[in-house]
Amino acid sequence: MERLQQSLPLSPSSRLVLVLDLAVLTTVVYSYLAVCYQAAFHSSLTWLLVLFYICDALYFLGVFARFFVGYKDRGVVVRSVRKSAVRLLKTTFIVDVLSLLPLELLALAAGDATFTVAALLRLNRVLRCYRLFLFFSKLQPVTYNHALALVVYDVASLRILYMVCSMVEYIRTWVFVYHLPIVCGCVYACV
């Protein structure tokens, strides 16, 4: 037990922390892509939902583990569990909790939610994207600039893709559901 207390909190540059950050990063990227996909295409695939909740559980474990990871303050590694916990509570913990709230389950419990509403209520998971920038800021400065540019480009292009898919879905609904039957009915009546 004494050895465990001496090894906690973990060094922010340790290999275990890197693996933990990569696992959390994977859940962040999946959540972002899946939320955009579901919101744009009104998807109700059950395996997608199962993966959502698995990613939520892994992200929760990653947030919990951050309490036991030290941090650098002016170039010196601070290895106090209490100081790490206080720093985490003051900085990113609220955003992490907001991104973990299962808003879609609250709407489904109320009974008035469709899959479209549930998909839109999952958009709080997009708040996790700040973890991408935190991860890449740990890299070397030259690598960080290139990686940050790549991440910003990817996030922007995914956002544009989401908006285009939403517009296509809106136009398809507008034409085929509302206006095409009226036009076909007018043509049929004239013949």
Rosetta blueprint (number, residue, H / E / L):
1 M L
2 E H
3 R H
4 L H
5 Q H
6 Q H
7 S H
8 L L
9 P L
10 L E
11 S L
12 P L
13 S L
14 S L
15 R H
16 L H
17 V H
18 L H
19 V H
20 L H
21 D H
22 L H
23 A H
24 V H
25 L H
26 T H
27 T H
28 V H
29 V H
30 Y H
31 S H
32 Y H
33 L H
34 A H
35 V H
36 C H
37 Y H
38 Q H
39 A H
40 A H
41 F H
42 H L
43 S L
44 S L
45 L L
46 T H
47 W H
48 L H
49 L H
50 V H
51 L H
52 F H
53 Y H
54 I H
55 C H
56 D H
57 A H
58 L H
59 Y H
60 F H
61 L H
62 G H
63 V H
64 F H
65 A H
66 R H
67 F H
68 F H
69 V E
70 G L
71 Y E
72 K E
73 D E
74 R L
75 G L
76 V E
77 V E
78 V E
79 R L
80 S L
81 V H
82 R H
83 K H
84 S H
85 A H
86 V H
87 R H
88 L H
89 L H
90 K H
91 T L
92 T L
93 F H
94 I H
95 V H
96 D H
97 V H
98 L H
99 S H
100 L H
101 L L
102 P L
103 L H
104 E H
105 L H
106 L H
107 A H
108 L H
109 A H
110 A H
111 G L
112 D L
113 A L
114 T L
115 F H
116 T H
117 V H
118 A H
119 A H
120 L H
121 L H
122 R H
123 L H
124 N H
125 R H
126 V H
127 L H
128 R H
129 C H
130 Y H
131 R H
132 L H
133 F H
134 L H
135 F H
136 F H
137 S H
138 K L
139 L L
140 Q L
141 P H
142 V H
143 T H
144 Y H
145 N H
146 H H
147 A H
148 L H
149 A H
150 L H
151 V H
152 V H
153 Y H
154 D H
155 V H
156 A H
157 S H
158 L H
159 R H
160 I H
161 L H
162 Y H
163 M H
164 V H
165 C H
166 S H
167 M H
168 V H
169 E H
170 Y H
171 I H
172 R H
173 T H
174 W H
175 V H
176 F H
177 V H
178 Y H
179 H H
180 L H
181 P H
182 I H
183 V H
184 C H
185 G H
186 C H
187 V H
188 Y H
189 A H
190 C H
191 V L
